[in-house]
Amino acid sequence: MDQEGEDPTFSATGVVTGDRVTVTVTGEVDMATADALFQAATPARITGATIDLRAVSFFDSAAIHTLVRLAEVYPGTFEVFPSDRVRRVLDISGLGEQPWLRPAQTDQPG
């Protein structure tokens, strides 16, 4: 499933494997696109989510709110792979030590 926001460079593509969804996000996550990210990450009958934000170029408070909401939807089964830019925004916002936040890496999340 692919969700497009108003930004033509944004995409949030979810792939479901079993009861888990992996969403790969590119472009800018902001007020115009954050809901598309949430929708891609919450398909029916899913109990866990991995969000790959390593190709995200902009991340604002609406995007932060979306991650917090997803962490509430998937307690204990949620993980986020941030880009350096996303990591910086989360660190500044006080969310840099969340248990769902993974170190930046070059391998695909699994």
N, C-alpha and C positions, 0 to 999 in steps of 0.2 A: 504494500500500500504506500502511496506517495501523496504527501500533503503539500500543497503549494500555498504560500502566503502571498501578500501583495508584492513582495520583493522578488524579482525574477531570478536572483542569484540564490535565494533560499530554497532548500528542500529538506524534508524530514521523511526518510524512507524507512518503514518498519518491516522487519522480516521476523515472522513468528516461527519458532522452533519449539515444539511441545507446548509447554505452558509459559513460555518466556518470549518476549519481544526484544529485538535489538534494533534500535533506531539510529541511523546514521544521518547527521545533520550537517548541512553546509550553508555558508552565507551568514546573514545577520539574523540573530534571534532578538526580537524586540516586541513592542506592543502589537505590531501588525502581524507577526508570525508566531508568537509564543503559543497561541491556542492551537495552531496547526501542529506544533511539536507535541503538545499535550494529547491531542487526538490521535496522532500516530503512535504514541506510547501507551495508549489505553484501549486496545481492541478488546473485544469480548473474550471471556474465559482465560485471561492471562493473569498469572500470579507473580511475575517478576519482570524486570526491565533493565536493559543495558542501554545507556545513552552515550553515543560516540559524538563528542563535540570537538574533535580534533581539527575539523575543517571550518570551524566557526570563526568569523572575522570580527563580529560585534556581538555584545552580550549585555543587556541592560536589566533594569529592575523587574520588568515583566518576565524576562527569561529566568531570573533568579526565583521569582515567585512560582514559576512553572516547575522548576526543579524541587522546590520545597513541597509543592502539591503532590508531585510524583513520589517523593520520598514517603509521604503520608499514605498514598495509595498502595505502595509496595514496601511496607516495613520489613526490613531485613533481607529483602530480595531485590534491591535497587542498587545500581552502580553507574557512575558517570566517569567517562574518560574525557578530561578537558583539554582544550588547546592551551598554550601558554597564556594567551589573552584571557580566556575564560577563567583559568586558574587565578590569574591576578585579580580579576573582578570578584571572584568568590573569596579570595583572601582579604581583600579590602572590605568586603561586606560582612566579614566575620564568620563566613561559612567554610573557610579553608581546611578545617579539621573535621568535617563531617565524615562519619564512617562510610558513607556511600561514595565518597570522592576518591578516585583512584589516581595513582601517579601517572603523569603523562608518559606515553610509551609509543613506540613506532609500530608494534604488532597490533593486529586487529583484536578487539575484545572478543571474548567468547563466552 
